[in-house]
């Protein structure tokens, strides 16, 4: 194989985290994929992948090399598109990641709308409640909720979300509307274990941080289950504003203690490559930013 092909093979192994999976994706034998990576490592003179019996991971040098490989491969694809006269027409595969519920409610409609407009693009979506490494997992675009760490990735703010306390109107009629977070310690609570809500719920009281220990009657591992239970009148729950926006608008839930909420979290569309990103990445980012910025549920 030439160097360009070796780069393609290496990038596929890194993304699939395995030689056999990369071979299937590329239509090659596992042996040829293994030989290509070994030849690449010999020529460079360093180990790019750490191999175990169950998985393959990037070494520190491999992670740096993968970033360069992806940039070079993207530039080659862009050059070919331009030479073929298709520079303005997105095509190829995109890999996108977002939190599970946010992805279901907001990113999926964006992807459907984009794919309808650009039929030569396909999308692989990773909807997971963890921070995905864009480099290691070959992600082109990520939707992040919360403050971003410093990085060389490009980010565009598209909205914000609040951490809210809510309950059904029937529950509030029966139990009363709490006037201060301290009242939550004796109130029926529905909590989720996925984001550390079991220990305490933080608030701001006249600008000063306070913490209330909630004693839940029901603990679930998914926010959607907590929202359903709260809407059925079991108790108060703490979730993100976008997760209950439709039920609040429909009158199924009401937000309480808004004056004690923490500052809103920003929502960003994050991507790699900047102006050198492939046209499919830039076009998807433009499409997603426009749609998400116009959504009323993401305005805090």
N, C-alpha and C positions, 0 to 999 in steps of 0.2 A: 504493500500500500504506500501511496505517497503521503506527504505530511498532512495535506488537507483531509484525506480520508482518515488518517490516524486521529486527527482532532475530532472529527465527527464521531468516531468510535468511542474515544475517551469521554466526550460529552454525554453520549448515550449511556455509557456504563455509570457515570457519575449520577445522572438523573435517575436511572432505574435502580441504582445501588446493587447491581449484580451483572455478571457477565452473560448469563443465560437469557435474562430478560432483555438486555441490550441487543443480544444476537437476534432474538425473535423480532424485536422492533425494527432492526436494520435488514432483516432477511439474510443474515449471515450465519455461519456455524459458530458455536461457542468457542471452538478451538481457534478459529481465525480472529475472533474478537480478543481472546486472551493473548495471542501472538502479537497483535497490533499494539496493545497496551504495553506489553513487555518490550517491544522494539522501541516504542516511544520513550519509555523510562530509561532504556539503555542509552539512547541517543542524547537525552537531556542530562543523564547522569544523576538522577535523583528519583526517589520513590514518590509517585503521585497518588497511589491508592494503598490503603491499609486493608489487607484481606484477612477475614476470619472464615471459619467454616460456615457461618450463617449469613454474613453480610460483607459489604464492601463500603468503605468510607474514604473520603478525601483526606490526604495528609495536608499539612499547612501549605506546602509547595503546590500540592494538587489543587487546592482551593484557589490560589493565585493564578495558576495556569488555566483553570477552568474559566475564570472571568475573562482572560485574554482570548481563549478559544471561542467563547460565546460571542465576544465582540467581533472577532475576525470572521467567524461564520456568518454572523448577521450582516456584516459589511459586504461579504461576497454575495449573499443572497440579494442584498439591496442593489448591488452593482448589476447583477443579472437581470433583476426586475427592470432596472432603468434602461439597460441595453435592449431589452425586449419590448420596450415601450409601455410597460405596465407599472411604472413607478408609482402612479397615483392610485393603483388598484390593490388593496390589501389582499394577501393570500398567504396560505401556510397555517401552521398551528400556533395557538396561544395557550399558555398555561397561566391560570389565574387562581388566586387564593383569597379567601375571606372567611370571617367567623361563620359558624354554621347557620344560626338563625338570621343573621344579617344577610348572609348569602342567599338564603331561601327567599326572604322577603323583598330584598332590594337588588342584589347583584344578578340573580337569575333573570328577572325581567330585562335588565340591561343587556345580558348576554343574548337573550332571545331576540331583542330588538336589533342588536348589532349583527347577529348571524343572518337575520332576515335581510338586512341591508347589504351585507357583504358575503355572498354565497361561496366564495373561494377560501374562506377562513373556517377552521375548526377550532374548538376550545376544549381544553381539559381543565376542569374546575376542581380545586382542592378546597372543600368547605370543611374546615376543621377549627376547633377552638384551641389553637396553639399558634405561636408565632413561627411561621414557616421560614426557613432560611431560603431566600430567593436564589442565592448562588448555588447552594448545594442541591436544591430540589428543582432547579431549572425553571423558576417562576418568572414570568415576564411582568405581570402586574399583580399587585396586592392591595387589598383594601384593609387599612389598619384603623382600629379604634383606640384612642389614647395618645399620649405624648410620644413622639418618635425619638429614638436615640440618634445621635449624630452619625451620619453615614454618607457615602458618596452616591446614594440613590436619590432620585428626584421625587418630590412629593408635592401634591396639589391638594389643598384643603377643600373639601366639598360640603362640610356641614359639621354638626356637633350633636352630642347626645348627653342627657343628664341621667344621673342615678336617682331614681324616684321611688317613693313609697306610695303604694296604691292599694285599694280595696274596693269591693263592690258597694254600690249605693245601699243595698239592703243591709250589708254588714255595718256600714257606718251609721245607718239609722238605728240599728239595734244596739250597737256598742258605743256609739258616739264618735265624733271626729277628734283625733288627737290634736292637742294644741302645742305640744312640746315633745321632742324626741324621747325624753325620759319616760313618757307614758307608754312607750313601746315595750318596756321591760315587763309589764304586766298584761300585755295585750296578746290575743291569739295571733301567732305568726306562722307564715309559710316561708321556708328558707330553702335555698339551693346550696348544695355542698360544692358545686363546681368552681365557685369564685371566692371561697373562703368566707362566706357569710355567717358561718356558724359561730364564730368567736364574738364579733361585735359589728355594729353598724356605725360608721363615722358620719358626723354632721358638722355644720358650722353654726355656732350660736353667737350672734353679734360679732361675727368675724373670727371667733375663737373656736378651735377644734374641740369637739366633744365626741365621746364614744358611748354607745348604748349597747349593752349586752342583751341580745334577743334570745328568748327561750322558745324555740319553735315547737308547734304541735305536729307539724309535718315537715320532713326534710326530703327533698327530691334532688336528683342529679342534673335535671334539665330545667332551664328557665321556663320553657313553654308549659311544663307540668305545673310549676308554681303559679304561673299566670292563670291557667285553667282553674286551679283550686281556689285562687283568690276571687276570680270572677264568679265562682259558685258560692261564694260567701263564707269560706272557711276562715279567712283571716287576712292580715296585711302582709304584703310581700315587697321586696326591694329588687327592682330590675332596672334595665335601661329604658329610657323614654321611647326609643324607636320600637322596642319590643311590645309595648302596650298601646302604641299610638292609635291603632285601629279600634281597639276596645274602648279606649277613652273617648274617641270620637263617636262611637256607637252608644255611649252611656252605660257600658257594661262594667267599667272601672272608673274610679275617681282618684286623682292624685292628691295626696295630703302632705303637710309639712314642707311645702315648696320653699318657704322662707329659710329653711335650714339646710337646703341642699348644698352639696359640694360644687365647686366650679365644674362646668361642663367639660367633657372630653371631646377633643377634635376628631374628625374623621378625615383621613387622607387617602387619596389614590396614589400609590407608590409604584415607581417603575424604574427600570435600569436603562442606561444608555443615553438619556437626554436627547439631543438633536440627532444623534447617530443611531437611535433605536430604529428597528425595522418599521416600515410604514404600517404594518398591521398593529404593532404596539402603540404607535402614536395615534393612529385612528381610533383604536379602542379606548385609549385614555381620554381623548377628546370627547368621544361619545359618552363614556361613563360620567365624566365630570359634568357635562351638560345635564344629563338626566338626574343625577344624584343631587346636584345643586338646586334643582327645581322642585325636589320632593319636600312637601311641608313637614313631614315627620322628622326630617334631619336638620331642622332649623333650631333645635334646642327646646 
